[in-house]
Amino acid sequence: MRLRHITGSEDYVAQSEYVVHEPEKNKGQWQQFFGNGHPIHVEIGMGKGQFIEQMALTHPEINYIGIEMQQDVLYSAAKKIAEKELKNVRLLVFDINHIEDIFGEGEVDRFYINFCDPWPKSNQKRRRLTHGNFLKCYRQVLPMGGQIHFKTDNDKLFEWSLEEIPQFGFRLSEVT
């Protein structure tokens, strides 16, 4: 499905205090950016921000970073975060193919991948967020014991991911 452009989204995102425009400058320094020593949790492909908003409200002792490639989608999340004035959330318009450019080694404690695009065709599997290329990048920025929380409603993506994830040093737990 093609996303419609939202008039005014560029200006809103450009001016929002909740959107980090040059995340590379914070590599290795995200806790200092937030001004505390709280753990960093990252949601990849956060969509309109419902999950990250609720997590931030429920867990003020954790710093959350939401990453979305689509500015018009991030706009909706930025509005929600601003309305609640959540100081423990920042948002990025960013391509996660370069995630190691914005996070230092061991800097992220947990990744959330929620209901991502399954990329169902076999020639698209390299785009799946649980593909080995991404898992290698996640491994670089997670500390030993760091976690990936993955949710999907796509049975084929789920089964494929169950095979892919352990190959890159991640332990599966609580598969439901």
C-alpha positions in Angstrom: 0.0 0.0 0.0 1.3 3.4 -0.9 1.5 6.0 1.8 -0.1 9.4 1.1 1.9 12.5 1.7 0.7 14.5 4.7 0.8 18.2 4.1 2.9 19.9 6.7 4.7 16.8 7.9 8.1 17.9 6.7 7.9 21.2 8.7 6.5 19.4 11.8 9.2 16.7 11.7 12.0 19.3 11.0 10.9 21.4 14.0 10.0 18.7 16.5 12.2 18.5 19.6 11.4 14.7 19.7 13.1 14.0 16.3 16.9 13.7 16.1 18.0 14.9 12.8 21.7 14.0 12.8 21.7 10.8 14.9 25.3 9.9 13.8 26.5 12.7 16.1 25.2 10.7 19.1 26.9 7.4 18.3 28.2 6.0 21.6 26.7 8.8 23.5 23.0 8.2 23.6 22.8 8.0 27.4 24.5 11.4 27.6 22.1 12.7 25.0 19.1 11.6 27.2 21.0 13.0 30.3 20.8 9.8 32.3 22.3 6.3 32.5 19.1 4.5 31.6 19.1 1.5 29.2 18.4 2.2 25.5 15.6 0.3 23.8 15.1 0.8 20.0 12.0 0.0 18.0 12.8 -0.6 14.4 10.0 0.3 11.9 7.9 1.9 14.7 5.0 2.9 12.4 2.7 5.5 13.9 4.2 5.1 17.3 1.6 3.4 19.4 3.9 0.7 20.9 6.8 3.1 21.7 4.4 5.6 23.2 2.9 3.0 25.6 6.3 1.6 26.5 7.7 5.0 27.3 4.7 5.8 29.5 4.9 2.5 31.3 8.7 2.5 31.7 10.1 6.0 32.3 13.3 4.4 33.6 14.1 3.3 30.0 15.2 5.6 27.1 13.4 4.7 23.8 14.4 5.4 20.3 12.0 4.8 17.4 13.3 4.4 13.9 11.1 4.8 10.8 12.1 5.3 7.2 8.9 7.0 6.2 8.8 10.7 7.3 5.0 10.8 6.9 4.6 7.8 9.2 7.1 9.2 11.8 5.0 12.5 11.8 2.1 10.6 13.4 4.4 9.2 16.1 6.1 12.6 16.7 2.7 14.2 17.4 1.7 11.5 19.9 5.0 11.7 21.7 4.8 15.6 21.8 1.2 15.5 23.1 2.3 13.3 26.0 5.6 15.3 26.4 7.6 12.1 26.8 11.2 13.0 27.6 12.4 9.4 27.4 11.6 9.0 23.7 13.4 10.3 20.6 12.5 9.5 17.0 14.7 9.1 13.9 13.9 9.1 10.2 16.7 6.6 9.3 17.5 3.6 7.1 18.4 0.8 9.4 20.8 -0.6 6.8 23.3 1.7 8.5 22.4 1.2 12.1 26.0 0.8 13.1 26.5 4.4 12.1 24.3 5.7 14.9 24.9 3.3 17.8 28.2 2.3 19.4 29.2 -1.2 20.3 27.0 -2.5 23.1 25.0 0.7 23.3 21.5 -0.7 22.7 20.1 -3.0 25.3 17.0 -4.2 23.3 15.5 -4.0 19.9 11.8 -4.3 19.1 10.7 -5.5 15.7 6.9 -5.5 15.7 4.8 -6.7 12.8 7.4 -5.7 10.1 6.9 -6.2 6.4 7.3 -9.9 5.7 8.7 -9.5 2.2 7.1 -12.8 1.1 8.9 -13.4 -2.2 12.1 -15.4 -1.9 14.1 -12.8 -3.8 13.1 -10.3 -1.1 14.3 -12.1 2.0 17.4 -9.9 2.3 15.0 -7.1 3.2 13.4 -8.9 6.1 14.4 -7.3 9.4 15.3 -10.7 10.8 17.7 -11.5 7.9 21.3 -12.3 8.8 22.6 -9.1 7.3 20.5 -7.1 9.9 21.1 -9.6 12.7 24.9 -9.0 12.2 24.3 -5.3 12.6 22.2 -5.7 15.7 24.8 -8.0 17.2 27.4 -5.2 16.8 25.4 -2.7 18.9 23.9 -5.0 21.5 25.9 -6.0 24.6 26.3 -9.6 25.6 22.9 -10.6 26.7 21.2 -7.9 24.7 17.8 -8.8 23.3 15.7 -8.7 20.2 11.9 -8.8 20.8 10.2 -9.9 17.6 6.5 -10.1 16.9 4.7 -11.0 13.7 1.3 -12.3 12.6 2.9 -13.8 9.5 3.4 -17.6 10.0 5.9 -17.9 7.1 8.0 -15.0 8.3 7.8 -16.4 11.9 9.0 -19.9 10.9 11.8 -18.5 8.6 12.9 -16.2 11.5 13.0 -19.1 13.9 15.6 -20.7 11.7 17.6 -17.5 10.9 17.9 -15.9 14.3 19.9 -18.6 16.1 22.4 -18.8 13.3 23.7 -15.4 14.4 24.2 -16.1 18.1 20.9 -15.1 19.4 19.1 -17.5 21.8 15.4 -18.0 21.3 13.2 -17.8 24.3 9.5 -17.6 25.0 8.3 -18.5 21.5 4.5 -18.2 21.5 
